[in-house]
Amino acid sequence: EIQLAESGGGSVQAGGSLRLSCRTSGFPYDEWTVGWFRQAPGKEREGVACFSSTDDNETLYYTEAVKGRFTLSRDNAANMVYLQMDSLKPEDTATYYCSAPAEYTIVAGQSCLFDNGMEYWGEGTLVAVSS
């Protein structure tokens, strides 16, 4: 079974940086689809960044609001996925979740930014950005 565990959240002033980590286990193969989502108080959960495992070159996708500021990466040998967040804004304040689809599910392309294809979720890590 796939398991995910996030860490690295915290409080930071606007313009600062944080790096979130997601420890993974149980992936069918190293390049399995994995994504970061966030949910702010009173708002719906939204996709932030993801790797799609169906593309030949393991394409990365970002939601428009974080392009140029957030960087997704992974270390397959260590079973880790990272989200480097720079130039943070107060509107980035949210609980951030690492997520992956079920072992029998293919999540194609940019669909990895949508939570309806995801099955497994970590417990989340809180990011608070003050102005």
C-alpha positions, 0 to 999 in steps of 0.5 A: 500500500502506498503511504505518504508523509509530509514535513517541512511546513512552518511560518515565514514572512512574505518573500521567504522560502520553505521546502516541503518534503514528502516521504513515499513508500509502496509506489509501483515504480519510481516515477509513479505519479505524485502531487502536492495539493493545498487547502486554505481555510474556507476554500476548496483543495487545489492542486499545486504541482505534480509529476505525471508518470504517463508522459515519456519524460515524466512531465511536471505540472504547476498551477498558474498561481505558483509557476516561477515560484515553486519547484517540484523535484524528487529523489527516487533513491530516497523515496522523497518528493520535494516542493521548494517554495520561494517568494512566498505570498500570504495567499500561499497560506494553507495546509499542504498535502502530498498525494498519489493515485491508487496502484491500478490507476493511470492519471494522465498528463495535467490530470495529476493536478486534480484530486479526483484521480488521487487515492492516497493522502498524507496528513498534511503540513501547515504553511503560514505566510505573514505579510 
